Amino acid sequence: YQAADAETDVHMNLSEVAKRAPKAVICLLSALAFHGLTDQLPRKVWFAIGAKDWTPKIPYPPIRMVRFREPYYSEGIETHVIGGTKVKMYSIPKSIADAFRNPKLVDRSVAIECLRSALEQRKARPGDLMSAANASGAGNLMRPYLEALTSNG
């Protein structure tokens, strides 16, 4: 509940998940939308937990949980404050690398759109994107798209 005249935040669902699941890290489509890299609005809040963590019971908002094993789970975590709540979220390079690494979860066209947006908006440098992709095991998948988008031709 909140006051009727309080400012509403589009990302309040992310803070609700962070309150109910302290180990949750906002990932994939939710992180990409938060960072302003896609115009798609995910219907569910996407978050990652560790491979052996307990599954949190979250009745609301609708969620989509994925499990990441180490070292993929603990790399590239940032903390953002949303509605007074600290929310753990993956960085832009890590989120894009995860989108390429998980083609069954995120369509390749969405991953390419996010990569293009990050470069056009100067939210990430090509070197940072490539190092995150290599750390995530998606370097060979992302390299041709990154080279095509950064070529001067």
DSSP file (Angstrom, degrees, kcal/mol; ACC not computed):
  #  RESIDUE AA STRUCTURE BP1 BP2  ACC     N-H-->O    O-->H-N    N-H-->O    O-->H-N    TCO  KAPPA ALPHA  PHI   PSI    X-CA   Y-CA   Z-CA
    1    1 A Y              0   0    0      0, 0.0     2,-0.3     0, 0.0     0, 0.0   0.000 360.0 360.0 360.0 150.8    0.0    0.0    0.0
    2    2 A Q        -     0   0    0      4,-0.0     0, 0.0     0, 0.0     0, 0.0  -0.969 360.0 -77.0-152.0 165.6    1.1    3.6   -0.6
    3    3 A A    >   -     0   0    0     -2,-0.3     3,-1.4     1,-0.1     0, 0.0  -0.302  40.2-121.8 -64.7 149.3   -0.4    7.1   -0.4
    4    4 A A  T 3  S+     0   0    0      1,-0.3    -1,-0.1     3,-0.0     0, 0.0   0.811 112.4  47.1 -64.0 -30.5   -2.6    8.1   -3.3
    5    5 A D  T 3  S+     0   0    0      2,-0.1    -1,-0.3     3,-0.0     2,-0.1   0.356  86.9 118.3 -94.3   7.2   -0.4   11.1   -4.1
    6    6 A A  S <  S-     0   0    0     -3,-1.4     2,-0.2     1,-0.1    -4,-0.0  -0.403  74.4-103.1 -72.4 148.9    2.8    9.1   -4.0
    7    7 A E        -     0   0    0     -2,-0.1     2,-0.4     1,-0.0    -1,-0.1  -0.517  34.6-137.6 -70.7 136.0    4.9    8.8   -7.2
    8    8 A T        -     0   0    0     -2,-0.2     2,-0.5    -3,-0.1    -1,-0.0  -0.780   9.9-147.9 -97.0 142.0    4.5    5.4   -8.8
    9    9 A D    >   -     0   0    0     -2,-0.4     3,-1.6     1,-0.1     4,-0.2  -0.908  11.7-142.2-109.7 133.5    7.6    3.7  -10.2
   10   10 A V  T 3  S+     0   0    0     -2,-0.5     3,-0.4     1,-0.3    -1,-0.1   0.789 102.7  53.4 -61.1 -27.0    7.3    1.4  -13.3
   11   11 A H  T >>  +     0   0    0      1,-0.2     4,-1.0     2,-0.1     3,-1.0   0.088  68.4 115.8-100.0  22.8    9.8   -0.9  -11.7
   12   12 A M  H <>  +     0   0    0     -3,-1.6     4,-1.9     1,-0.3    -1,-0.2   0.821  69.8  64.3 -62.4 -30.4    8.0   -1.5   -8.3
   13   13 A N  H 3> S+     0   0    0     -3,-0.4     4,-2.0     1,-0.2    -1,-0.3   0.850  97.2  57.1 -61.5 -32.3    7.5   -5.2   -9.1
   14   14 A L  H <> S+     0   0    0     -3,-1.0     4,-2.1     1,-0.2    -1,-0.2   0.904 106.8  47.5 -64.5 -40.7   11.3   -5.6   -9.1
   15   15 A S  H  X S+     0   0    0     -4,-1.0     4,-2.0     2,-0.2    -1,-0.2   0.845 107.7  56.6 -70.3 -31.9   11.5   -4.2   -5.5
   16   16 A E  H  X S+     0   0    0     -4,-1.9     4,-1.8     2,-0.2    -2,-0.2   0.922 109.1  45.9 -62.7 -43.2    8.6   -6.5   -4.5
   17   17 A V  H  X S+     0   0    0     -4,-2.0     4,-2.2     1,-0.2    -2,-0.2   0.909 110.6  53.5 -65.2 -41.3   10.6   -9.5   -5.7
   18   18 A A  H  < S+     0   0    0     -4,-2.1    -1,-0.2     1,-0.2    -2,-0.2   0.861 109.0  49.6 -63.0 -35.4   13.8   -8.2   -4.0
   19   19 A K  H  < S+     0   0    0     -4,-2.0    -1,-0.2     1,-0.2    -2,-0.2   0.894 117.1  39.6 -68.3 -39.5   11.9   -7.9   -0.7
   20   20 A R  H  < S+     0   0    0     -4,-1.8    -2,-0.2     1,-0.3    37,-0.2   0.694 124.4  36.0 -87.3 -19.7   10.5  -11.5   -0.8
   21   21 A A    ><  -     0   0    0     -4,-2.2     3,-1.8    -5,-0.2    -1,-0.3  -0.776  63.5-176.8-135.2  89.5   13.6  -13.2   -2.2
   22   22 A P  T 3  S+     0   0    0      0, 0.0    -1,-0.1     0, 0.0    66,-0.1   0.763  85.2  50.9 -61.9 -26.2   16.8  -11.7   -0.8
   23   23 A K  T 3  S+     0   0    0      2,-0.0     2,-0.1    27,-0.0    27,-0.1   0.510  85.9 114.8 -88.1  -3.7   19.0  -14.0   -2.9
   24   24 A A    <   -     0   0    0     -3,-1.8     2,-0.5    -7,-0.2    64,-0.4  -0.414  48.3-163.2 -70.7 139.7   17.2  -13.1   -6.2
   25   25 A V  E     -A   48   0A   0     23,-2.0    23,-3.0    -2,-0.1    64,-0.3  -0.989  24.7-122.0-122.9 120.3   19.1  -11.2   -8.8
   26   26 A I  E     +Ab  47  89A   0     62,-2.8    64,-2.1    -2,-0.5    21,-0.3  -0.397  48.6 165.6 -63.2 132.3   17.0   -9.5  -11.5
   27   27 A C    >>  +     0   0    0     19,-1.7     3,-1.1    62,-0.2     4,-1.1  -0.796  28.5   4.9-141.9 177.6   18.1  -10.9  -14.9
   28   28 A L  H 3> S+     0   0    0      1,-0.2     4,-2.7    -2,-0.2     5,-0.2  -0.065 122.1   6.1  46.0-124.6   17.5  -11.3  -18.6
   29   29 A L  H 3> S+     0   0    0      1,-0.2     4,-2.4     2,-0.2    -1,-0.2   0.858 133.1  50.6 -61.9 -37.9   14.4   -9.5  -19.9
   30   30 A S  H <> S+     0   0    0     -3,-1.1     4,-2.2     2,-0.2    -1,-0.2   0.916 114.3  44.0 -66.4 -41.8   13.6   -7.6  -16.7
   31   31 A A  H  X S+     0   0    0     -4,-1.1     4,-2.3     2,-0.2    -2,-0.2   0.910 113.8  50.5 -67.9 -41.8   17.2   -6.4  -16.3
   32   32 A L  H  <>S+     0   0    0     -4,-2.7     5,-2.6     1,-0.2     6,-0.6   0.893 112.5  46.9 -63.8 -39.6   17.4   -5.4  -20.0
   33   33 A A  H ><5S+     0   0    0     -4,-2.4     3,-1.2    -5,-0.2    -1,-0.2   0.902 110.8  52.3 -68.0 -41.0   14.1   -3.5  -19.8
   34   34 A F  H 3<5S+     0   0    0     -4,-2.2    -2,-0.2     1,-0.3    -1,-0.2   0.906 108.4  50.7 -60.6 -41.6   15.2   -1.7  -16.6
   35   35 A H  T 3<5S-     0   0    0     -4,-2.3    -1,-0.3    -5,-0.1    -2,-0.2   0.500 116.4-117.0 -76.4  -3.1   18.4   -0.6  -18.3
   36   36 A G  T < 5S+     0   0    0     -3,-1.2    -3,-0.2    -4,-0.3    -2,-0.1   0.808  77.9 124.8  75.7  30.5   16.4    0.8  -21.2
   37   37 A L      < +     0   0    0     -5,-2.6     2,-0.3    -6,-0.1    80,-0.3   0.584  68.3  36.4 -99.2 -11.7   17.8   -1.6  -23.8
   38   38 A T        -     0   0    0     -6,-0.6    -2,-0.1     2,-0.1    -1,-0.1  -0.983  60.8-146.1-138.4 150.4   14.6   -3.0  -25.1
   39   39 A D  S    S+     0   0    0     -2,-0.3     2,-0.3    -3,-0.1    -1,-0.1   0.380  71.4 107.1 -94.8   4.1   11.1   -1.7  -25.7
   40   40 A Q        -     0   0    0     70,-0.1    -2,-0.1   -11,-0.0    -3,-0.1  -0.655  62.5-147.4 -79.7 136.3    9.6   -5.0  -24.7
   41   41 A L        -     0   0    0     -2,-0.3   -11,-0.1    -8,-0.0     2,-0.1  -0.916  17.5-131.8-104.4 113.4    7.9   -5.0  -21.4
   42   42 A P        -     0   0    0      0, 0.0     4,-0.0     0, 0.0     0, 0.0  -0.386   2.3-145.7 -66.0 138.2    8.2   -8.5  -19.7
   43   43 A R  S    S+     0   0    0     -2,-0.1     2,-0.3     2,-0.0    -2,-0.0   0.737  85.1  40.1 -73.7 -22.3    4.9   -9.8  -18.4
   44   44 A K  S    S-     0   0    0     17,-0.1     2,-0.7    20,-0.0    19,-0.3  -0.862  90.8-108.0-124.1 158.5    6.8  -11.5  -15.5
   45   45 A V  E     - c   0  63A   0     17,-2.7    19,-2.5    -2,-0.3     2,-0.5  -0.793  35.3-148.3 -85.9 118.8    9.7  -10.4  -13.3
   46   46 A W  E     + c   0  64A   0     -2,-0.7   -19,-1.7   -19,-0.3     2,-0.3  -0.756  26.8 163.3 -89.3 128.1   12.7  -12.5  -14.4
   47   47 A F  E     -Ac  26  65A   0     17,-1.9    19,-2.3    -2,-0.5     2,-0.4  -0.990  26.4-138.4-144.5 156.4   15.2  -13.3  -11.6
   48   48 A A  E     -Ac  25  66A   0    -23,-3.0   -23,-2.0    -2,-0.3     2,-0.3  -0.853  16.0-178.0-112.0 146.4   18.1  -15.7  -11.1
   49   49 A I  E     - c   0  67A   0     17,-1.9    19,-2.4    -2,-0.4   -25,-0.1  -0.885  39.8 -82.0-130.5 168.4   18.9  -17.7   -8.0
   50   50 A G  E >   - c   0  68A   0     -2,-0.3     3,-1.0    17,-0.2    19,-0.2  -0.228  42.4-108.0 -67.3 161.1   21.8  -20.0   -7.3
   51   51 A A  T 3  S+     0   0    0     17,-0.8    18,-0.1     1,-0.2    -1,-0.1   0.790 118.1  33.9 -62.5 -29.6   21.7  -23.6   -8.5
   52   52 A K  T 3  S+     0   0    0      2,-0.1    -1,-0.2     3,-0.0     2,-0.1   0.314  91.6 117.4-111.0   7.8   21.2  -25.0   -5.0
   53   53 A D  S <  S-     0   0    0     -3,-1.0     2,-0.1     1,-0.1    -4,-0.1  -0.376  73.3 -97.8 -74.4 154.4   19.2  -22.2   -3.4
   54   54 A W        -     0   0    0      1,-0.1    -1,-0.1    -2,-0.1    -4,-0.1  -0.432  40.0-109.3 -67.8 144.6   15.7  -22.7   -2.1
   55   55 A T        -     0   0    0     -2,-0.1     2,-0.1    -3,-0.1    -1,-0.1  -0.661  35.6-130.2 -75.6 120.8   12.9  -21.7   -4.5
   56   56 A P        -     0   0    0      0, 0.0     2,-0.8     0, 0.0   -35,-0.1  -0.448   9.3-131.6 -73.3 146.2   11.2  -18.6   -3.1
   57   57 A K        +     0   0    0    -37,-0.2    -2,-0.0    -2,-0.1     0, 0.0  -0.869  34.5 169.0 -98.5 108.1    7.4  -18.6   -2.8
   58   58 A I        -     0   0    0     -2,-0.8     5,-0.2     1,-0.1   -41,-0.0  -0.930  16.7-177.1-124.7 105.2    6.2  -15.3   -4.4
   59   59 A P        +     0   0    0      0, 0.0    -1,-0.1     0, 0.0     4,-0.1   0.850  64.7  58.2 -71.9 -32.8    2.4  -15.1   -5.0
   60   60 A Y  S    S+     0   0    0      2,-0.1     3,-0.0   -44,-0.1     0, 0.0  -0.987  88.0  33.7-148.8 141.2    2.7  -11.6   -6.6
   61   61 A P  S    S-     0   0    0      0, 0.0     2,-0.1     0, 0.0   -17,-0.1   0.576  93.5-103.0 -77.1 170.0    4.0  -10.3   -8.9
   62   62 A P        -     0   0    0      0, 0.0   -17,-2.7     0, 0.0     2,-0.3  -0.392  49.0-162.2 -60.5 136.6    4.1  -13.0  -11.6
   63   63 A I  E     -c   45   0A   0    -19,-0.3     2,-0.4    -5,-0.2   -17,-0.2  -0.825  27.5-158.8-125.3 159.7    7.7  -14.3  -11.8
   64   64 A R  E     -c   46   0A   0    -19,-2.5   -17,-1.9    -2,-0.3     2,-0.4  -0.915  24.1-163.9-135.2 108.2   10.0  -16.3  -14.1
   65   65 A M  E     -c   47   0A   0     -2,-0.4     2,-0.3   -19,-0.2   -17,-0.2  -0.751   8.7-176.2 -99.2 138.6   12.8  -17.8  -12.1
   66   66 A V  E     -c   48   0A   0    -19,-2.3   -17,-1.9    -2,-0.4     2,-0.5  -0.948  19.7-133.1-127.0 152.9   16.0  -19.2  -13.7
   67   67 A R  E     -c   49   0A   0     -2,-0.3     2,-0.4   -19,-0.2   -17,-0.2  -0.918  18.4-170.4-108.8 128.1   18.9  -21.0  -11.9
   68   68 A F  E     -c   50   0A   0    -19,-2.4   -17,-0.8    -2,-0.5     2,-0.2  -0.957  12.6-144.3-114.3 133.9   22.4  -20.0  -12.6
   69   69 A R    >>  -     0   0    0     -2,-0.4     4,-1.1   -19,-0.2     3,-0.9  -0.530  44.8 -49.4 -88.7 164.2   25.3  -22.1  -11.4
   70   70 A E  T 34 S+     0   0    0      1,-0.3    -1,-0.1     2,-0.2   -20,-0.0  -0.446 120.1  20.7 -69.2 146.8   28.6  -20.5  -10.2
   71   71 A P  T 3> S+     0   0    0      0, 0.0     4,-1.0     0, 0.0    -1,-0.3  -0.983 122.5  57.2 -88.7   1.6   30.4  -18.5  -11.5
   72   72 A Y  T <4 S+     0   0    0     -3,-0.9    -2,-0.2     1,-0.2     3,-0.2   0.838 105.1  53.8 -62.5 -33.1   27.6  -17.2  -13.7
   73   73 A Y  T  < S+     0   0    0     -4,-1.1    -1,-0.2     1,-0.2    -3,-0.1   0.911 112.2  39.1 -69.8 -42.8   25.3  -16.4  -10.8
   74   74 A S  T >4 S+     0   0    0     -3,-0.1     3,-0.5    -5,-0.1     2,-0.3   0.525  94.2  96.0 -92.8  -5.1   27.7  -14.2   -8.8
   75   75 A E  T 3< S+     0   0    0     -4,-1.0    57,-0.0     1,-0.2     0, 0.0  -0.631  86.1  11.4 -88.2 143.1   29.4  -12.2  -11.6
   76   76 A G  T 3  S+     0   0    0     -2,-0.3    15,-2.6     1,-0.2     2,-0.4   0.760  78.2 160.0  73.7  28.2   28.2   -8.8  -12.7
   77   77 A I  E <   -D   90   0A   0     -3,-0.5     2,-0.3    13,-0.2    13,-0.2  -0.714  13.7-178.3 -88.9 131.2   25.8   -7.9   -9.9
   78   78 A E  E     -D   89   0A   0     11,-3.8    11,-2.9    -2,-0.4     2,-0.5  -0.821  20.8-132.0-116.8 161.3   24.9   -4.3   -9.3
   79   79 A T  E     -D   88   0A   0     -2,-0.3     2,-0.3     9,-0.2     9,-0.2  -0.976  23.8-179.9-118.6 126.8   22.6   -2.8   -6.6
   80   80 A H  E     -D   87   0A   0      7,-2.7     7,-3.5    -2,-0.5     2,-0.6  -0.927  25.4-129.3-120.6 147.5   20.0   -0.3   -7.5
   81   81 A V  E     +D   86   0A   0     -2,-0.3     2,-0.5     5,-0.2     5,-0.2  -0.880  29.9 175.1 -99.9 119.0   17.5    1.4   -5.2
   82   82 A I  E >  S-D   85   0A   0      3,-2.7     3,-1.6    -2,-0.6    -2,-0.0  -0.982  71.7 -15.7-125.6 118.6   13.9    1.2   -6.4
   83   83 A G  T 3  S-     0   0    0     -2,-0.5    -1,-0.1     1,-0.3     3,-0.1   0.835 128.4 -53.8  59.2  33.5   11.1    2.5   -4.2
   84   84 A G  T 3  S+     0   0    0      1,-0.2     2,-0.4     0, 0.0    -1,-0.3   0.492 116.5 112.5  81.2   3.2   13.5    2.6   -1.2
   85   85 A T  E <   - D   0  82A   0     -3,-1.6    -3,-2.7     2,-0.0     2,-0.5  -0.906  69.7-124.3-112.4 136.0   14.5   -1.1   -1.6
   86   86 A K  E     - D   0  81A   0     -2,-0.4     2,-0.5    -5,-0.2    -5,-0.2  -0.679  31.3-166.8 -77.6 124.0   17.9   -2.3   -2.6
   87   87 A V  E     - D   0  80A   0     -7,-3.5    -7,-2.7    -2,-0.5     2,-0.4  -0.957  14.1-140.3-118.4 123.8   17.5   -4.5   -5.7
   88   88 A K  E     + D   0  79A   0     -2,-0.5   -62,-2.8   -64,-0.4     2,-0.3  -0.687  33.2 166.4 -82.4 133.6   20.3   -6.7   -7.0
   89   89 A M  E     -bD  26  78A   0    -11,-2.9   -11,-3.8    -2,-0.4   -62,-0.2  -0.993  37.6-105.2-148.1 148.3   20.5   -6.7  -10.7
   90   90 A Y  E     - D   0  77A   0    -64,-2.1   -13,-0.2    -2,-0.3   -14,-0.1  -0.486  42.4-108.8 -75.4 147.8   22.9   -7.8  -13.4
   91   91 A S     >  -     0   0    0    -15,-2.6     4,-2.7    -2,-0.2     5,-0.2  -0.116  32.8-100.1 -67.4 169.5   24.9   -5.2  -15.2
   92   92 A I  H  > S+     0   0    0      2,-0.2     4,-2.3     1,-0.2     5,-0.2   0.944 121.7  45.9 -61.0 -51.2   24.3   -4.3  -18.8
   93   93 A P  H  > S+     0   0    0      0, 0.0     4,-2.3     0, 0.0    -1,-0.2   0.917 115.4  47.4 -60.5 -40.5   27.2   -6.3  -20.2
   94   94 A K  H  > S+     0   0    0      2,-0.2     4,-2.5     1,-0.2    -2,-0.2   0.904 111.2  51.0 -66.1 -41.2   26.3   -9.3  -18.1
   95   95 A S  H  X S+     0   0    0     -4,-2.7     4,-1.8     2,-0.2    -1,-0.2   0.902 112.2  46.2 -64.2 -41.4   22.6   -9.1  -19.0
   96   96 A I  H  X S+     0   0    0     -4,-2.3     4,-1.8     2,-0.2    -1,-0.2   0.914 112.3  50.6 -67.6 -42.0   23.4   -8.9  -22.8
   97   97 A A  H  X S+     0   0    0     -4,-2.3     4,-2.2    -5,-0.2    -2,-0.2   0.903 110.0  50.7 -61.8 -40.6   25.8  -11.8  -22.5
   98   98 A D  H  X S+     0   0    0     -4,-2.5     4,-1.6     1,-0.2    -1,-0.2   0.861 105.8  56.3 -65.0 -34.9   23.2  -13.9  -20.6
   99   99 A A  H  < S+     0   0    0     -4,-1.8     7,-0.3     1,-0.2    -1,-0.2   0.900 112.2  41.6 -63.8 -39.6   20.7  -13.1  -23.4
  100  100 A F  H  < S+     0   0    0     -4,-1.8    -2,-0.2     1,-0.2    -1,-0.2   0.842 113.5  54.0 -73.0 -33.2   23.0  -14.6  -26.0
  101  101 A R  H  < S+     0   0    0     -4,-2.2    -2,-0.2     1,-0.2    -1,-0.2   0.741 109.4  48.5 -74.0 -23.0   24.0  -17.5  -23.7
  102  102 A N    >X  +     0   0    0     -4,-1.6     4,-2.3     1,-0.1     3,-1.3  -0.634  59.5 161.9-119.4  71.9   20.3  -18.6  -23.1
  103  103 A P  T 34 S+     0   0    0      0, 0.0     5,-0.2     0, 0.0    -1,-0.1   0.712  75.4  60.2 -68.1 -18.6   18.7  -18.7  -26.6
  104  104 A K  T 34 S+     0   0    0     -3,-0.1     3,-0.1     1,-0.1    -2,-0.1   0.711 114.2  35.9 -78.1 -19.0   15.8  -20.9  -25.2
  105  105 A L  T <4 S+     0   0    0     -3,-1.3     2,-0.5     1,-0.3    -1,-0.1   0.791 124.8  34.2-100.1 -36.4   14.9  -18.1  -22.8
  106  106 A V  S  < S-     0   0    0     -4,-2.3    -1,-0.3    -7,-0.3     5,-0.0  -0.985  85.5-120.3-126.3 125.5   15.6  -15.0  -24.9
  107  107 A D    >>  -     0   0    0     -2,-0.5     4,-1.9     1,-0.1     3,-0.6  -0.302  22.0-123.0 -62.2 144.5   15.1  -14.8  -28.6
  108  108 A R  H 3> S+     0   0    0      1,-0.2     4,-2.5     2,-0.2     5,-0.2   0.852 111.0  58.4 -59.3 -36.3   18.2  -14.0  -30.6
  109  109 A S  H 3> S+     0   0    0      1,-0.2     4,-2.2     2,-0.2    -1,-0.2   0.868 106.3  49.0 -64.0 -35.0   16.5  -10.9  -32.2
  110  110 A V  H <> S+     0   0    0     -3,-0.6     4,-2.3     2,-0.2    -1,-0.2   0.905 110.3  50.9 -68.7 -41.4   15.9   -9.5  -28.7
  111  111 A A  H  X S+     0   0    0     -4,-1.9     4,-2.1     2,-0.2    -2,-0.2   0.910 112.0  46.8 -62.0 -42.4   19.5  -10.1  -27.8
  112  112 A I  H  X S+     0   0    0     -4,-2.5     4,-2.7     2,-0.2    -1,-0.2   0.904 110.6  52.8 -66.9 -41.0   20.8   -8.4  -30.9
  113  113 A E  H  X S+     0   0    0     -4,-2.2     4,-2.5     1,-0.2    -2,-0.2   0.907 110.9  47.2 -59.6 -42.4   18.4   -5.4  -30.4
  114  114 A C  H  X S+     0   0    0     -4,-2.3     4,-2.5     2,-0.2    -1,-0.2   0.886 111.0  51.0 -68.3 -39.1   19.7   -5.0  -26.8
  115  115 A L  H  X S+     0   0    0     -4,-2.1     4,-1.8     2,-0.2    -2,-0.2   0.930 112.2  47.0 -62.1 -45.6   23.3   -5.2  -28.0
  116  116 A R  H  X S+     0   0    0     -4,-2.7     4,-2.8     1,-0.2     5,-0.2   0.921 112.6  49.5 -62.0 -45.1   22.6   -2.5  -30.7
  117  117 A S  H  X S+     0   0    0     -4,-2.5     4,-2.7   -80,-0.3     6,-0.3   0.902 108.5  52.7 -62.9 -41.7   20.8   -0.3  -28.1
  118  118 A A  H  <>S+     0   0    0     -4,-2.5     5,-2.3     1,-0.2     6,-1.1   0.894 114.0  43.1 -62.4 -39.5   23.7   -0.5  -25.6
  119  119 A L  H ><5S+     0   0    0     -4,-1.8     3,-0.6     3,-0.2    -2,-0.2   0.915 115.7  47.3 -72.7 -43.1   26.2    0.5  -28.3
  120  120 A E  H 3<5S+     0   0    0     -4,-2.8    -2,-0.2     1,-0.2    -3,-0.2   0.890 116.6  43.3 -65.9 -39.7   24.0    3.3  -29.7
  121  121 A Q  T 3<5S-     0   0    0     -4,-2.7    -1,-0.2    -5,-0.2    -2,-0.2   0.468 108.5-126.8 -84.4  -1.2   23.2    4.7  -26.3
  122  122 A R  T < 5 +     0   0    0     -3,-0.6    -3,-0.2    -4,-0.3    -4,-0.1   0.871  66.9 135.8  56.2  41.2   26.8    4.3  -25.2
  123  123 A K  S   <S+     0   0    0     -5,-2.3     2,-0.3    -6,-0.3    -4,-0.2   0.595  70.3  23.8 -90.0 -13.3   25.7    2.4  -22.1
  124  124 A A  S    S-     0   0    0     -6,-1.1    -1,-0.2    -9,-0.1    -2,-0.1  -0.993  74.5-128.0-151.5 145.6   28.5   -0.2  -22.6
  125  125 A R     >  -     0   0    0     -2,-0.3     4,-2.3     1,-0.1     3,-0.3  -0.670  27.3-119.5 -90.8 149.2   31.8   -0.4  -24.3
  126  126 A P  H  > S+     0   0    0      0, 0.0     4,-2.4     0, 0.0     5,-0.2   0.859 113.9  54.3 -55.8 -37.4   32.6   -3.2  -26.8
  127  127 A G  H  > S+     0   0    0      2,-0.2     4,-2.3     1,-0.2     5,-0.2   0.907 109.1  47.1 -64.0 -41.9   35.5   -4.4  -24.7
  128  128 A D  H  > S+     0   0    0     -3,-0.3     4,-2.2     2,-0.2    -1,-0.2   0.899 112.4  50.5 -65.8 -40.2   33.3   -4.7  -21.6
  129  129 A L  H  X S+     0   0    0     -4,-2.3     4,-2.2     1,-0.2    -2,-0.2   0.916 112.1  47.0 -62.9 -42.9   30.6   -6.5  -23.6
  130  130 A M  H  X S+     0   0    0     -4,-2.4     4,-2.5     2,-0.2    -2,-0.2   0.887 111.3  50.0 -69.5 -38.7   33.1   -9.0  -25.0
  131  131 A S  H  X S+     0   0    0     -4,-2.3     4,-2.1     2,-0.2    -1,-0.2   0.889 112.2  48.1 -68.2 -36.9   34.8   -9.7  -21.6
  132  132 A A  H  X S+     0   0    0     -4,-2.2     4,-1.6     2,-0.2    -2,-0.2   0.895 112.1  50.0 -66.7 -38.9   31.3  -10.3  -20.0
  133  133 A A  H  X>S+     0   0    0     -4,-2.2     5,-3.2     2,-0.2     6,-0.9   0.906 110.9  48.6 -66.0 -41.1   30.4  -12.6  -23.0
  134  134 A N  H ><5S+     0   0    0     -4,-2.5     3,-0.7     4,-0.3    -1,-0.2   0.896 111.3  50.1 -65.2 -39.5   33.7  -14.5  -22.6
  135  135 A A  H 3<5S+     0   0    0     -4,-2.1    -1,-0.2     1,-0.2    -2,-0.2   0.815 113.2  47.0 -67.2 -29.5   33.1  -14.9  -18.9
  136  136 A S  H 3<5S-     0   0    0     -4,-1.6    -1,-0.2    -5,-0.1    -2,-0.2   0.495 116.2-112.5 -89.7  -4.2   29.6  -16.2  -19.5
  137  137 A G  T <<5S+     0   0    0     -3,-0.7    -3,-0.2    -4,-0.6    -4,-0.1   0.698  93.3 104.6  80.8  18.6   30.6  -18.6  -22.2
  138  138 A A     >< +     0   0    0     -5,-3.2     4,-2.4    -6,-0.2     5,-0.3   0.199  38.5 109.1-114.8  14.4   28.8  -16.6  -24.9
  139  139 A G  H  > S+     0   0    0     -6,-0.9     4,-2.2     1,-0.2    -5,-0.2   0.908  80.7  46.2 -59.4 -45.8   31.9  -15.0  -26.5
  140  140 A N  H  4 S+     0   0    0      1,-0.2    -1,-0.2     2,-0.2    -2,-0.1   0.793 114.3  49.7 -69.5 -27.1   31.7  -17.0  -29.7
  141  141 A L  H  4 S+     0   0    0     -3,-0.2     4,-0.4     1,-0.1    -2,-0.2   0.880 118.7  35.8 -76.0 -39.2   28.0  -16.4  -30.0
  142  142 A M  H  X S+     0   0    0     -4,-2.4     4,-2.5     1,-0.2     3,-0.4   0.757  96.9  81.8 -88.9 -25.8   28.1  -12.7  -29.6
  143  143 A R  H  X S+     0   0    0     -4,-2.2     4,-2.8    -5,-0.3     5,-0.2   0.875  90.5  49.0 -52.1 -49.8   31.4  -11.8  -31.4
  144  144 A P  H  > S+     0   0    0      0, 0.0     4,-2.0     0, 0.0    -1,-0.2   0.887 114.1  46.4 -62.4 -36.4   30.0  -11.8  -35.0
  145  145 A Y  H  > S+     0   0    0     -3,-0.4     4,-2.2    -4,-0.4    -2,-0.2   0.908 113.6  48.6 -69.9 -41.1   27.1   -9.5  -34.0
  146  146 A L  H  X S+     0   0    0     -4,-2.5     4,-1.6     1,-0.2    -1,-0.2   0.908 112.0  49.1 -65.2 -41.7   29.4   -7.2  -32.0
  147  147 A E  H  X S+     0   0    0     -4,-2.8     4,-0.9    -5,-0.2    -1,-0.2   0.900 111.5  49.5 -64.3 -40.0   31.9   -7.0  -34.9
  148  148 A A  H  < S+     0   0    0     -4,-2.0     3,-0.3    -5,-0.2    -2,-0.2   0.888 113.3  46.2 -66.2 -38.5   29.1   -6.2  -37.4
  149  149 A L  H  < S+     0   0    0     -4,-2.2    -1,-0.2     1,-0.2    -2,-0.2   0.750 116.7  43.6 -77.5 -23.2   27.7   -3.4  -35.2
  150  150 A T  H  < S+     0   0    0     -4,-1.6    -1,-0.2    -5,-0.2    -2,-0.2   0.469  86.7 109.6-102.0  -1.4   31.0   -1.8  -34.4
  151  151 A S     <  -     0   0    0     -4,-0.9    -3,-0.0    -3,-0.3    -4,-0.0  -0.429  67.4-136.1 -72.6 151.5   32.5   -1.9  -37.9
  152  152 A N              0   0    0      1,-0.2    -1,-0.1    -2,-0.1    -4,-0.1   0.219 360.0 360.0 -91.5  14.7   32.9    1.4  -39.7
  153  153 A G              0   0    0     -5,-0.1    -1,-0.2     0, 0.0    -5,-0.0   0.456 360.0 360.0 -89.5 360.0   31.5    0.1  -43.0
